């Protein structure tokens, strides 16, 4: 069965998470610099069968697009041009960073480890993906 991949795209870093082949469990894959995302995904898609990509859609509390929306929209257009056969699903990413930070605390990471923003981005992508999987099964 093919995998589903989630992208938490940011101005500097991008967190990436992926499902297992049965699409049951989301796991953090990596965090990379945002300028290398397309080449990383090109290599990853050549090795793995990915059926769908979730890309975070940043919104403010009132549902309006956040200030980083333009950057992410540009990435989505670039992604769709580069990988036209892979469907993109936009998902609300509000609170994922806060949830990721709380996850780091709950898992017992020391303060120094919790300052690792790359890990935070990877966990955020994982939370987005696991939330999607949970809603899909309901």
N, C-alpha and C positions, 0 to 999 in steps of 0.2 A: 504494500500500500504506500502511496506517496506521502511525503511530509508536508506540513504547513510551517511556514517560517514567519517570524514577527520581527519588525524593524522599529526600533526606537531611535529615530533619526534626530540628531542634534547638530548644532553649528560646528562643534569641534569633534565630538565623539558620537558613535552610533552603537547602540547595544543590539545584539542579535540573539534570538532564541529560536528553537526549533522543536517540533514534536518528534516523538518516536514514530516508527513506521506504522503503528496501529492508530496513531493520532489520539492517544490517551493522555500522555504526559508531556508537559512542556519543560524544556531544559535550556538553561543559558548556554549559548554556543560561544560567543566571544564579544568583545568590544573592540572596535577598530576606529581609526581616524575617519571622519566623514568623507574626506576626499578620496578614500580608497574603497568606498562601499561598492560601487558598480563593478570594479575589477574583482573584488572579493566574491561578490555574488556570482559573477560570470564563472569563476573557478568552482564555486560551491555547486551551482546548478549543473555543471558538467559532470560532477561526481554523484550528486544526489537527485532523486526525483522529487521535485517540489511542485505541489498542485496549486498552491495559493500562497500569497504573501499578505500579511497584515501590516499596515503602516499606521503608526499612531497619528491621531488627529488632535492637536492641542487646542483646547477650548478654555475660555474663561468660565468662571462660576455661572455666569448668566447664559452660557451656551454660545456666546459670540466667539469667533476665532481669536486666538491669542496672537501676540506680536511675532511669534516664531512661525506662524502659519505660512507666510510667504516663502520662507526658506524650505519648508517641508513640501509645499505645493510644487516648487521648482524641482525638488528631488523626485516627487511622484511622477511628474511629466517625463523626467529623464529616465526613470525606471521603466515606465510604460513604453517609451520609445525603444529602449535597449532590449526589453524582454516582453514583447507584445503578446506572447502566448501564455504568459503567467498572469492570472487575474489578481487584481489588487483590491483588498477590502480595507477601508479606512475604519479605524476603531478609536473610540474616545480614550484618551490617555490621561484624563484628569485623575489626580491622586496617585498615579502609579509610582512617582518618585517618592512620595511620602510613604506609601505602602512598602516600597523597596527598602527605604531606610529603616522602617519599623521591623521588617523582616531581618535586616542585618542585626538590629539590637536583639530581637527575639532569638536569633541563632547564636548569640553569645559572642559576636565579634567585638574585639577591643576597639576603643575609640579611634586609634590610629588606623585600623583596618576599615572602619566605617567612613573614613575620609577618602577612600578610594572611589573616585567618581566613575571610573570605568566599570567597576563592579556594580555600582548603583544603576548604571545604564543597562547593563546586562540583566540584572534582576528585574528592572522595569519592563524590559521586553518580555521576559518570562512571565511576569504577572499579566501583561496584556494578552499573551497567548493562552495562558491557562484559563483566564476569564472567558475568552472566546470559546475554548473547548468545553468549559462548564456550561455556558449558555447554549451551545450547540446540542448538548446531550439532553437538555431539559425539554 
